[in-house]
Amino acid sequence: MKKALLIAAAVMFVASSAFAQAKPPVGYIGIFADAARTTNSVCPAQYGQFQAWIYCLPSVNGLQAAEFAVSSPATAVTLVTNQNPLISVALGSLGAGISVAFSEGACQMDWVWTHNLVMMSLAAVPGQIKIIPHPGTLPVPAYQFATCQLGYPIEPCINLTPLYICSDGPLGVQETNWGAIKSLF
């Protein structure tokens, strides 16, 4: 009986770890407050600095290039823009729309950042820094990825999260303890 339980637990562990490593069928793009992608909100003091990280999660087909634009409130000023050194071609600007391509042979198959922005808050008021469609994409403005497949076909991606300034995003988690959780049941 114990052996059967141990085997079942091992199979569940392996299956859950395999599921956790599965790539999504469609890619994601989002803006985070840290390089570890653990938070999507900041609230710096007036004239305080903060960071915004633009991250992409490729689909099962990989990521060779991306097209998008970034919108930020007037109360958030970009001081420094750092671009991932693996990007070999960048056309345009973040505000007007940018197309970036990773160097040949550098297909991205996991989370990858395209830009790290060092920003300054002019006022501690609610706002959002958002990924928006690239206005120059034809036939309609879009945010999209070029995959690593032969011919680099284009596929749509999903806008995962904006960076919330001085407000909580919908992904917030309330801290609690085990006793409070048990009392729910």
C-alpha positions, 0 to 999 in steps of 0.5 A: 500500500505504501509503495503504491502511494509513493509511486502515485505521488511520484507520478503526480510530481513528475506530471505536475512539473512537466505541466509547469514547464509546458509552453503556452499555445500563444505568446504573452507580453507584459510590463513588470516592476522587477526583473523577476516578474513578481510584481506589476505595481509601484508607487514611488514618491514624487520625483522618485525613480522606478523601473519598468521591465518589458517581458515576453513569453514566447508561444510553443513556436518561439520568439524571433521578433516582436512589434508593440508600442508603450503608452505611459502617463504624463506623470511618468518620465523615462530617464534611461532605456536599456535594450536587451543586448541579444536584440540585433535590430530595433526600428522605431521607438517605444512610444511611437511603435517599435519592431525588435528582432533577436539576432539570427540563431538567438531564438527565444523559447522562455521569458525574455526581456526586451527593454528595461526602463528607468523612470521618474514619477512626477506625481504619486497619482494612479496611472498605468504604463501599458503595451499598446498596438504598434500603429504601423502594423498592417493591415491594422495596428497590433502587438505581435510576435514573429516565431522561430519557425521557417519563414518567421511567421507572425502570430498574435500575442496576449497583453498580459499586464500593464504596470500599475502606478500607485494602484493595485492591479487585478493580480494582487494577493491578500496576505493571510495565515493558515488559520484564516484559510481553514476557517473558510471551510 
